[in-house]
């Protein structure tokens, strides 16, 4: 927004003065980031409840006189913009200011911090606490407001429905005890363990977001229900099924409570040790066939994101060399590769009530880190990466390998622990004979990581010389991206801003000839996205007609 647009906005906010979605502060240079986070949570939740497009936290206005007096808060642009990252790191789910607007008002500098409304059905917390407004005052988010936000998705969230005939007696005491332990671990040291232990079961279940107005929800039954309580969820089978396929065959059904039975199922899997021989070494490295954390992560994801309206069980099939997890319902938000690279945070959930409860008892995070962790665990163990098969629109199939597919790939990971994750993902697709983008192939060929021609391309087996090329490889890739980024920054410094067409023209003559026009445009898009995420540039135009400026 230009100063000519910000000035009338400030005038409108001053005319309306403070309310549930607007807060004015003088704010000195050292104004507390924690206090800003609390106001962010409150204004975001109130904007959701009132259907407002945004909330506003305004610095540089004296409360008693309602006059602009100016603020010295973070005068350095980089330091001011870093506030966004600080808020995102401690807000749950991750969120931050849409914009930070700066106005040189005749009476002093004014900052207008734009707060997005909380997503439907998901209140925003700051460091584990939910905040709201009582008129002009900061307050905790009362249960009535919390329930109002969470009720926004009740019509479509199967897990949020209260089961009228269910009582605390239908829950498993051991599962409740385990949930308390997870809750204590999550909130340590903010809530003392002895305080959690002193709560009665009803209080704990309410604090863990497992009940609604004292009523037992389907989410509570799924996670904590006694084995004899499955009839309360009928016709849903409320089962996790393990099946062994191969020279031997077997199966077993695991019933409620899922919080405990997921661990039991993981223990059923035959997780033996396997041996890998690093290049130029005589001693084998022993690793477990599967990473236990990845098994539980996969199971918890199936439980959290399954479409329970389809009345289907989660099925885990154990083969000689892999595990296959199948749950019904399409992949709900984005693509798996976005989460593998840690480039996306979920914006919505199929079962927000269940996801929030599982987060509270420390089973999952709701930031989308789970897939990234599973990928990193396989890289660390030199094994093929997890595969998501979304070819059937009615289900998600995850495969975790427990054996080497291509020795060259595994040996390469042992030698080249510095490889960027995007290159490891591409190499994994090469070893599995899956399609790889032209840009990725060009990058891998340049680094001499692959050999052969499509469709018979394979991971380079000449790992002995890899360490000699290590520094050159890192330097070449880093210089390419750094050089292009610096060209953009220099251009924006000189001209103030640039359209996408101008940036394409600027970089066109420097991009690799091996890339066609579509691939070159994709490379520029990825570079701009990375610079935006790093807080170096931002788009002051529209999605269709972007105009990039320095932050």
N, C-alpha and C positions, 0 to 999 in steps of 0.2 A: 504494500500500500504506500502511496505517496503521502508526503506531509499534508497536501491539500485534502486527502481522503481521511487521514488520521485525525485532523483537527475537529471536523464535525462529529466523528465517532466519540472523541473525548468529551465534547460538549454534550452529546446525548447521554453519556454515562454520568456526567456530573449533574445533569438536570434530573435524572432519575434517582441519583444518589445510591447509597448502599442498600442492597437487598440480598436475597439468597444466592444470586449469581454474580454479584459485583462487590468487590472489596477494594477500598482505597487505603494506601499506606504512604508514610513519608519515606521510610526505608533508607537507612544509612548504608554505607559501603559494606559493612560487615553484617548486614541483616541475615538472620539465621536461615540456612537452607532447609533445616528441619521444619521451621515454621512455614516456609514457602510450600514444602511438600504437604503439610497438613491442610493449608488453604487449597492446594491443587486438588487433593482428594475431596474436600468438601464442595468446592465449586463444580467439580466434574460430576459428582453424585447429584447435586441439586440441579444442574443443567439437564441431566437425564430425567429427573423427576418432573421438571417443569416444561419439558419439550423445547428447551432453548437450544439455539444453534451453538452457543458457547457460553462459558463463564469468563469473567474478566478480573484479573488482579492488577491493579493500577498503582504504580510507584510514583511518588512526587507530588502527592496531594495531602494537605494537612486536614486531619479528620475534624478538628474542632471548628475550623473556619470554612471548610469546604473550598479552599483556594489552592491553586497550584503554587507550590513552593520549590519544586525541583528536587531531584534525588541524585546523590553521588554513587548509587549502587552500581558496582562493576562497570566503571567507565570504559574499560578496554573491550573492544568488540569480541575478541576471541574468548575472553573470560566470561563475558555476558552470555554468549551462545553456548558455552560449556554447561550452563545451568540446565539446558535441555537434557544432556546426558545424565547429569546427577539426578534429575527427577525420574528419568526412565529407569535408572538402576534400582530405585527403591520403591517405585509405584508397582502395585500388583493388581491386575496384570499390567505389564509394562506399558506405560503411556507417558506422554510429555506435552509441553505446550505446542499448540499448532503454529503459533507465531510469537515472536517477541518484537514488538514495534517500538521504535524510539522516536520521540518528537522533541524538537528544539522549540519549546513553548516560550513566548516572551517572558514568562515569569519563572522559567527554569526547565530543566530537562525532565521529561515524563516518559516512563516506560509502561507500555500496555501489554500484559502477558495474557495471551488468548488460551483458554482452557477448553479442550474438547469435552463434550458430554460423555459420561461413562457408557460403554456398550450396553445394548439391551440385555437385561438379565444378569449383568455382571457388574457389581459395585467396584469402585476403585479404592484400594487401601494404600496407606502410606506406612511403610515399615510394619505391616501386619495389623494396623488399626484403621478402621473406617471412620471418616469424618463427614460432618454435614454442617448446615447453618441453622441457627434459630434466630430469624430476623437478620441482624447485622453481626451476630456473635458466632464464633467457631464453637462447634459442639460435636459430640460423638454421634455416629449414625445410629439412631434408635432402631430397635427391632422392627417397628412399624414401617419405617422408610426402607430398611434393608429388605423386608419381605415384599414391599411394593416393587422394588427394582427386580428382585429375583422372580417375582410373579410375572414379569413381562414375557418370559419364555415358558411359563408353566403349560400353556396350551399345547406346546409342541415338545416339551421336555418330559418324556416318559418317566425319567428317574425322579422328577420332582414331586410326583403325585403322592399324597398321603394315603396310606392304606388304613381305612377306618377301623378294621378289626385287629390291627397289629398293636401290640404293647411292648414295653421294654422286656417283658418275660419271653418274647419271641426272639430276642437277640442272644448271641453266644457270649457268655461272660469272658472267655479267653480272648475273643476277638475285640471286645470293648477294652480289655486291659492292653492289648497290643496297640489299639488305636490311641489310647492315652499316651503310651510310650512314644509313638510317632508324633503326636501333637506336642508333647513336651520337648522332643528333639527339635522340632521345627521352630518353636517359639523361645527356646533357650537362647540368651538369658533374659529375654523380655518378660517372660512369665515364669515364676519360680516353680520348680518341679513339685514342691510340697503343696503349692496352691492348687495345681492341677489335680494332685492326688486327693485333695480335700473336697473337690466338687462331687456331688452325687451324680449318678449316671445321667439323669435328665438334664442337669446343668451342662455336663460335659458334651452330651450329644448336641445340645443347642449351640454351644461354643464351636463345635467342630462342623457346624452347618449340615448336620445329618437329619435334623428334625425341622418341622415347620409348625410354629405355635404349639409345640409339644407333641405333635403328631408324628408317628413313625412313617418315613417316606420309603419309597421303593429303593432309593439309593442306600438308605440305612440297612434295609433287608439284604440287598446284594452284598454289601461289604461286611456286615456284622451279623446277619441273620443266622439263627440256629439251623442245623441240618434238617430239623423237623418242621421248618417254617416255609419250605419251598411252595406249599399249596397257596400261600398268600400272594404269590407272584404268578399263579396259573393264569393263562396257559403257557407262560414262558417257562422253559425247562430249568432255568437257573443252574446251568452246569458248565463246567470246563471239562473237555474230553481230551485225554492223551491216548494216542494210538501208535503202536510200534509196527513198522513195515520193513520186511527184509527176510533174511533167512529164518528169523524168529518173528512171531507176531503176537501181539497182546494189546489190550486196551484197558482203560480205567476211567470212570466218571468221577469228577470231583464236584461236590455240591457246596452249598453255602456253609460258612461265610467265605466269600471270595478273598477277603483280606488274608485269611490263613491258608485256604486251599490253593491259592496261586503258588505259595511257597512249597506246599506239598507236591504239586505237579512238577515244579522245577526240580525237586529232589528225585522224582521218578525218572528223569532223563539220565541216560547212561553217559556221564560226562567224564570219560577216561582221558588220560594224558596222551598226547601225540608228540612226536619228535621231529624237529626240523634241523637241517644241517646248514649253517651259514656258509657263504662262500669263503674260501681260503682259511677255514677252520677245521679242526679235527674233532671238536666236542659238540655233540648235539645240544640243542636247546629244547627243553620240555615245556609245553604249554598245555592248558586244559583244552579239550575239544571245543567247548563252548564257554563263553564268559558268563558267569552266573548273573552278574548285573544286567547284561543284555537280555538274558532269558526273562528275568523279572520285568525289565522295562517293556519288552514286547508283550508279555502277558497283561501288564497293567494298561498298556495302550489299547489292547483288544477290549478289556473290560470297560475302560473309560469311554471309548468312542464307538462301541457297537451300536447298531440300530436295534434297540430292544423291541420295537414294534413289530419286528419280523419274527419274533418268537423262535430264535435259533440259539444254539450253544456255540461257544468258542471251541475250535478244534485245533489241537497241536499234534502234528504228525512227525514222528521221529524216524528218519531214514538212516542208513548206514553213515552217510556223510553230510547230512543237513537236517535242520528243523524247519518245518513249514507251519506258520500260524495263520489261521483263517478266521476272520470275523465278518459278519454281514454288514452291509452299508458301504456306500462309496467313500473314498477319501474326502474328508469334509471341507477342508480349507487349504487351497494351494496345491502344490506338487511336492512329492517326497524329496526331490533333489534340492528344493529351496531350504528345507530343514536340515538336510545332510550337510550343506555348506554353511549352516547357521546364519542364513540371510533373511529368515522370515520368523515373525512372531504370530501365532494364531490370532485371528480377529474374531472368530466365533467358534462355537462348539455345538455338536449335536446334543450333548447331554451336559449343559453347563452346571446344573445342580450337582451331578455326580462328580464332574471334574473338580469343582470347588471343594467338595468334601474330601476327595482323594488327595488334593493338595494340602488341605488342613491337617490330615493325619500322616503327611510326609511320604505318601506312596509315589507321587509324581510331582513335577512342576507343571504349571500351565503356560510356560514360555516357549514350548516347542523344542527344548534342548534334547529330548529323549532320543530322537533319530540321530542327531549329531553325535551324541555320546556312543550309541551303538556302532556308528561308522568309525569313530576314533578307537573304540575297543578292538575292532577287527584290524585296523591299520597297525595298532600297537602289537597285535599278535601275528602280523604278517599273513593274514588269511583273506580270502575274497570278501568283499563288502556285502552288507545286507541288500537284498533285492525286494522291491515292491512291485507286485503284479496287479495292475488295475484294469486288466483287459475285460474282466467281468464287472459290469457296472453295479452288480448287486453285492459285491464283496471286496474285501482287501486281503491280499495274500502276501505275507512277508516270509522270505526265506533267509535263514542264517546258516552260512556254510560252516562245517566243522572239519574240513579237509582242504588240502591244497588242490587247486585246479591246474595252475601252470607254475612250475617250479621257478621259472624266470621271474614271474611277478613277485613271488614271495621272497626270493633272494634279493631282488631289486629293493624291496621295502626294508630288508635288513641292512643293506648298504647305504641307501639313500633316505635316511630318516628326516631329511630337510625338505622333501618334496611337498609342494603346495597341495592342499586337499583336492582342489579341482583337477590337478594332474593325476592324482591317485584314482579319483573317480573315473577319469577317462581311461587310464590303464586297466582298471577293473573291467570296464566294458570291452576293451580290446581282448582280454583273456577269455571273456565269456562269449565272444563273437557277436556282440550287440552293436547297433549303430553308434557311431561316434561323430560329432560335428566336425566339419572341415577345419574350423578354427582350432579345435583341440588336436586334431591330427597334425596340422602344420606345426603347432607348438611342440608336440611330442617328437616329431621328426627332427625339428631344429635342435632339440636337446639329445637326439640319438637314443631316445627311450623306446622306440618301436622300429620294427623292420618289416619288409615285405610290402606287398600291394593288397589293396582291398580286393576281394573279401577275405584274403588270407594273411592279413596283417597280424603280427604277433609282437609280444613284449621282447625287447632286446635281451639276448642271453649273454651279452658281453659285459657282465657286471664287474669283471676284474678291473677294468679301466674306469669305472664310474666315478670313483673317488677323485681321480685326476681331473675329471671334467666338472666336479662339483662347484667350485668357486665360479668358473666361467658361466655355468648354467644359471646360477642365482643372479649373477651380475647382469647377464644379458636380459633376462626377463624383467628384473627390477628397473634397469635403465630404460627399457622400452616404455613401460607404463609411466615411470616417473617423468620421462622426457615429454610424453604426450600431455600429461597433467600440467607440467610447467608451461607448455605452449598455451594451454587454455588459460592458466592463471595470468600469464603475461598479457594475453589478448584482453582479458577482462579488466586488468589493471589499466590498460591504455584506453579502452573504449567504454568502460563502465558496464557493459553487458553484451550478450550475443544471443542470437537465435540459433536454433538447431542447424539451420541451413548454413549459417556463417561458421559454426564449429566444424561441420562436415567439410566445408571448403578449406578451412584452416589445416585440418589433419589429413585430408585426402592424399596429398602427395607423399606423406610419410608412412602411410599404412603399408603392411606387407603385400606384395604383388600376388602372393599365393591366395589371398582372400578375394572372393568375388564381391560385387557391390553390396549384396545382402549381408554377407558376413562382416564386411567393413562397417556397415551401419550398426550391426549388432555389437561389434567391438566398442564403437564409440558410445553406444547406449550403456553398455556395462561400465565403461570408464566414468561416464557422467554419474551413474547411479552410485558407484563407489566413492566418488568425490563428494556427492551429496551426503552419503551416510557418514563420511569422515568429518562432516561439518565444514567443508571448505567452500562449497558453492550451494546456492539454492535457486529454485525456480520461482520467479516473480510473475510469470505468465500463466498460461493455462496448460492443461494436459495435452490438448491438441496443438497449441501454439506456445511452446515453452520459450521463456527468455531467462537465460542463466546469468546470475550475478554473483560476485564474491560475497561470502558471509562476513 
